Amino acid sequence: MIDAGADSIGDPSQGHMVAIDARSPLYDGGICTRIDCVHWGVVVNREAKRFYDEGEDFCPSGYRHLGRTGRAAARADGLSIIDQKPLGRFMPPVFSWNHRRVVAGTRAKAGPGRGDFVQTIADYNAACRVGNFDHTALDDCHTEGLSPAKTHWARPIDTAPFYAIR
């Protein structure tokens, strides 16, 4: 459109985006379709790799970072992976959790790289340095030696049941 003469306003690399459930209506499912658990676990892309610091900031600012990073990485869809520990600390999804459950002991259903997914979670868990977890503040739970780092709320994903929310 700019090439055709439209005026450019604002910074096209910025935007406010949120993670929404893939089962949401095509047009505006509202706040109840937002996935609010991304800060308490990890987010992986189609290749089962983390691509952003899930603990960078609270929502909605954290979602701004996720949207910008995800768009820049051409990873419009992915999975938010959590275990039982953060349940009750965020608005639950409007859709049922039951079919999003990843059964402990199975190879996770995270796209083409199942082995890569298992390795991603193992690497993340090994890198967690759990301090004083506080879901209401930027706490001191972080990762070391992991890229990208998770700067807050980093706790191992090790307590069944496990969930993969797309």
N, C-alpha and C positions, 0 to 999 in steps of 0.2 A: 504494500500500500504506500509506503514511503517513496518507493521508486516511481509510483504513479502520481506523486505530488501531495500526498497526505502529510499534514503537520505531525511532527514527532513531539510528544509531551512526556516528560518524566524519564526515568532510567529504565530501559527495557530489560535490564538484567535483574531488576528487583520485582518483588510481588509478594502478596500475602496468600499463601496456599496452606491448606491443611491436609493431613492424611485422612482419607475417607475409606470406608469399607467398600470393597469392590462389588459387593452385592447391592449397593445403594442405587436409587433411581438415577437415570441418566441426567435428569435436570433437577437440581436443588432438593436433595433429600433432607436438608436442614442439619442443625447441630447434632441431632441424634445419630447421624451417620458418621460423625467424626471418630477417629480412632485415637483415644487419649492415652494409650499405654506405651507409646513409643519411647518415652523418656526412661521407663523402668526396665526395659529390656534392650534388645538390639534390633536394628533394621538391616535386612539383607536385600540385595538386588537380585536380578534374574540369574546371575552367576553365583548366587549364594555367598556374596562377599559384602562386608560392611563397607559403606562409602561415606559416612558422615558421623559426627560426634553427637550421639543421641542425648548426651548430658550437657550440651552447650548452654542451654537456657530453658526456662519454663515455657509452657505453651501460654499464649499463642506465639511468643517470639521464637521458641524452639521450632515451631512448625514453619515459620518463615525461613529459618535456616535449612530445614529439611527440604522445603519446596524449591528453594534456589539451588541447593546442592544437587538434589535429585534431577531437576530439570537440566542443569549444566552437565550432569553425567549421563543424560539421556536414559534415565532409569525411572520412567514414569510409574512403574509398579514394582512392588516388592512385598516383603513380609515383615511384620513386626513380631518378634519372638519374645515371649515372656514365659515365666514359670508361675507357680502358685503364689510366690511371695508378694507381688504387688496387687493382687486381687483385693478390691475394696478401697484402693487408693486413687481410683480414677473413675470417671463416668463409664459404666459398662456399655458395650455396643447394643444397639437396638435389636440386632439380629442374634440368633442363638449362637452360643459358644460351642455347642456339642460337636458339630461337624468340623470345627476348626482345631480340635484337640489333636495334638501329636502324641501318640502313645509312647510312653517310656520304653526304651529298649528296641524301638524300630528305627529304621533309617528315615529321617524326616523327609517330608514331601516338599522340598524347596526348589523344585525346578530341575534342570538338567544335571546339576552338579551335586548329587546327594552326598557323595564323599567330601566334596568341597564344603558343603553345609556343615557336616559333622566336624570337620577340621576348623571351620570358622568359629563355631561355638566352643570347641575345645581350646582354641587359641585365646578367645575372649575370656573364658573362665580362668585360664591360667594367668592372664594379665591383670585380673581384678585385684585391687588393693582396697579391701573393705575397711573403712574407718568407722565414723559415726554416721550411719545412714539417717537422713532426715528428708523425707519427701516434700517438706514445706520450705526447704532452703537449699541453696547451692552448697551441698555437703562436701566432705573430704573423701568420699568413696570414688576412686578413679582407677584407670588402667595404667600400667607401665609397660613400655616396649611394644605397644600395639599401634598400628596405623590404619585408620585414624584412631586417635586416642578417644576414650570416653572420659570426660573431665569431671562428671558428677554422677551420682546414683549408680555407680558400677558395682553390681553384685553378681556373683556367678549365677548362671541359669542352670540350677541343679535340683530343684524341688518340684517333683511331679504333682499335679499334671502340668504338662507343657502346652502352650498354645502358639499357633502360627496364624496371625490375622492378616489377610490380604486386603 
